[in-house]
Amino acid sequence: MYNYYLTIVLAPLAAAIIAGLAGKQIGRAGSHWITILGVGTSCALSMLVLMNMFWGGAVAENISVYTWAVTDGLRMEVGFLVDRLTALMMCVVTFVSLMVHIYTIGYMREDPGYQRFFSYISLFTFAMLMLVMSNNFLQLFFGWEAVGLVSYLLIGFWYKKETAIFANLKAFLVNRVGDFGFILGIAAVVMFTGSLDYAEVFSQADSVATQNIEVFSGTPWNAMTLICILLFIGAMGKSAQAPLHVWLPDSMEGPTPISALIHAATMVTAGIFMVARMSPLFELSTTALAVVIVVGSFTAFFMGLLGIVQNDIKRVVAYSTLSQLGYMTVALGASAYSAAIFHLMTHAFFKALLFLAAGSVIIAMHHEQDIRKMGGIRKYMPITYWTSLIGSLALIGFPGSSGFFSKDLLIEAVKESHWHGQGLVYWIAYLSVLLGVFVTALYSFRMFFLVFHGKERMDAETKSHLHETPAVVTVPLILLAIPSAVIGWYTVGPVLFGDYFGDAIFVKDTQDVIAHMTSGWHGSLALLLHAVMTPVFWLAAAGVFAAWFLYLYRSDIPAKIKDRMSGVYNLLDRKYYFDDLWINGFAAGGRALGQLLWKKGDELIIDGLLVNGTARTVGRIAAAVRQLQTGYLYTYAFAMIIGLTVLLGWLIWLR
């Protein structure tokens, strides 16, 4: 299996190198075929790994591939940990990436950077595979930084566009904040365990949990709590949890295919996966789990509200991603790791579908992205319409869709978690994910109705060219719509209640909410029949009805609400002023501090006093001393007599 796993990882890397360095030689067709072949190979082999794990009885493998260095007993190596968690992530990453590669042929066909784009997205897939397949913190950090680097390149792919350059710099800098915490967490792991290897670290987890460290003198912290919070800060950056979420909506400045790849299968899922992988650590710190669930709750509800006021079709879907990542984070904080990963999987399919469908609309609308300038597109783009409907229904958790199984059971897991009866944390989490259902349905179908239904609001020129996009665009939509609609039926039982993950995820018996829920599991059909009796169903239905009433039946009402609630609208429109805090607060403050250090420290003290000041002082002394050099013999004789007198006086004084 050694070479098997190497092929999965290296096939996209090899394709990226060929397309990037030999793009002109192999041409556009060569670039997309070589990268599709590379990612397709990884996808096929990943599915074989999953099949062997699930049906073939294959066991988890922990393989050391290459030892880079050994210093003071600390091994730095490249290795693979392939268990059921890894296998599931590998399939999600490679399948969605493959669909994005195929879709890109149609979306980017006129772009001069065609070969470069294919090289980047293939490299992105390699980086994510290195991250999810790693068996040690060093390789995890390599993949972590690699996906950050490639996202920077892709968000700013249109580098002549100022907003794209601002967006990729914003993403890069915000992620540096999270990554600083992440690398400190890894350093703390090494400090307390002396190892980077997952297995060795996890074996010492109980010992680490009994130790303290003084971050500030006289204030001891539990070592495990510190490690987990620092690691989670890294997850907040990658998985865009408030307040480190501000980069994700701006990532829409990149081409639509990369929006789908970032939001569905790669970068933003890295933080969720990492916390699930580190479950043996997080389970030993109630404080860290409390931080996780509160941050996730805020993100799930309040970021969803922002989707209601967005008019850019891609930004609506982007804020949906923020909210759904919050849902996953809440599940992690509730120790329902398998529910978080299950929702990650289903979300990858329907969120990629929604982004690619939005891209299909954008192509047909000649790159118009304002949903207020659309309407009535249904009859012109039937495939995009029906696939968008499937994606939207899955997003709101419509009974029977994949999102229904993952989202409903995630909310139920939060309700039944070990936080139940523990006061404020529980109610913050449960009410956030519950009320978020209404918000999700409202903004999702607001977008859906404004784009595909109602009166046509586009100009005559755009309308005259409206038609369904080519097969290279619509086929990936159909292939993503299929799992978005049906995969929940076949996977919910095994993944959530069949102990699919086994030893890949660790949960303390007292916190194992999924095990507690298993006794009430009677199959997919029973859950579907039970759906109409839950508040989740009625909240979703209310959200859809509100969207229909406000944006189709009485489309005059939203403007009146906006006028009467201008304060709330402005708060949402300004995104709770988080951008102002980061840009005008931290960034401007950093620049002001830099200016101060430059003017006062560099120019005044270093240049003015130390460098130039020293030179001026030497010059003045030299000018004074130079006056003594008169050229007259009697002057020198006089100086010698004075000097001799002083010397003799000093010697007599010493005696």
Phi, psi and omega in degrees: 000347182305306181291331178302310181291322177299321179296318180301317183283316191275341180300312177295327179294314179299317179296320179297319180295315181296312181294327182283319185267334183240025183301320180292325182288319184269348176077181182295311181299319179298320181295314182285329179289320182291322180285322176295321177297317180296311180290324177298321176298314178299320181295313181298315180292325177296320178294324176296320177299314180297318179298318179295323179292318189274315184253334186269358178074017179294145180259162179296145180236135177241104191243132172266121184266316186204128176267117184278315181200154172229119181224123182053038179083355180270116181270129175246114188215168171256129181203166181238133168247105183248101175237193185291329175294314179299314183300318179297315180295320179301317180293317180298312183298311186287323181292311179297319178298320178298317179297321179293320178300313181295315180299325183298330179305318180280320186288323187255016189298334181263359186279134180292340179264029186307306182295320180297321181295316178297323177297317182295313184290330175291320176295324177301316180297317177302314182298318181292323177295320176299323181292309187284337182266357185293151176245012181207161184290330180295312179291324175302316181292324176300309179297323179301312180285328181294316178294327176295318179296312183292325176297323176300315180294324185278321177298322178262028183303317176275077192289352175272356181263116187300320181295328178290319179294319177297319183294317182287328175292320178299314179298317182297314185288319179296320178291334175295326177298310179296319183291334175296315175297320182298314181289330173295322177297318177296319178299320178294323176301313180296321181300318185268338183245339182070021183213154173253350184283131182305308185302317181292319179295314182296327180292337180259007186301316181300321179293317180297323183294344179265357185258156179240160175217142179264100176291316172243141185305127178086359180238095182284140174244144171294131186300318182293321177299315179298313181301312184293320179295319178296317177297321181291329175300321174299317178296326178298323178289308183292316183265017168053056174262142182302139005266011180267028183267350196295341181283333191293313178300325180287345177294350176295349179290343175280169177302150184305320179303323181285332174300316179296318183291317179294314189279339187255314194231344187245259197305310187288340177277349184298318181294319178297313179300317184298316180295320177296318178297325180270019180306326177298338177271311184297329180296342183263008179223101178296325180297315179297319178296324177296318177299316181300312186288326179289315178298316179297321180297314179300314182294317184300316185272308189285330175287330175296321179302327181294333179296336183292330185258003180277143179245348174278125187301323180285327180288329175300314180293327179295315179291332172298319178299314178305313182296315182291327173296325175298319176302313180298320180294321176300317178298321177299316180293338177270009182065017176265062185299319181294326176293322178296316180290323178297317178291325175302316181295308182295321179299324180301319182289308185282336177284321174300319178300314182294321179293316181291327175294320176299320177296323177298318177296318181297319177300312182295329181269015180056046174068024169278131184241357182277115183293343177287347180253020179245217179107138176067021184284346185311312186287341180271332187227073186295321181292314178298323180298307185291324177290324176296321178297317178299315179297319181293320178295321177294322181296319182276355179080038178298134184309128180100337179283166180297323179294332177299311183294316184285319185285316180298317182287331175296315179296320178296322178296320177296318180298320185264006187290174180294349177282347182302129179083007182254024169086222194299317182302316181298312184290325175300313183292309186293315180293327179296312182287332180286309180292334177297338178297314178297315181298316180300314180296323181294308184287330180294312183276343167301310179297314183299313181292318182293330181278312192256342183239180178077191183283154181279122185248005179280163179285166185298323181296314179295318181298324183292340181251006182291127175197167179296145181286163184296166183300328181296340175267316186283330180298313174301326177298315180295317181293331175278331180293328182298304177294329177300328183272321194239345190295334179298324181303320189264345186248341186298316180297303181297316187287317184269317190246003181253018182053042181301316187285337178056233182280355181293332178235133180248131176225133176296145182304323182286349183240006186278082183292327180294319176298322178295323181282342185300324181296336180264006182272122181234022176105165184296319182294320179297321178296320179296317180292331181280346190301320186291349180264004183256151177294336180300314181299313184289328175292318177296317179297320179296322178295317178295316180298317179298320179296316179297314184295318186279331189245353174239308186283313179232071185289355177278341186292316181307321179295323178292319177298318179300317181292318184282335180241046185299326180296314178294317180300315180297323177298317179288319181296327178271007174059044181059019177065020177295320178298319179296320179298314182286314186281310183272343179265281185293311183293312179295321177297320177296319178295319179296319177297320178297318177298318180297313180295325180292310184290312185273319184279308185283302186290315186281307187277304185290303182286313187290310185268311187282308185278292182291325180296318177298316180297318179294321180296315178299320180296320180292318178298316180297321180296322179291315181295327181300334180294339180284340181274084184270333184091357180265138184292323183290333177294316180293322179296319179297317179297321180294319180296316178299315180297318180294321179298315179298320181295314180296321178297322181292320180294318179297322180294324179294326180287000000 
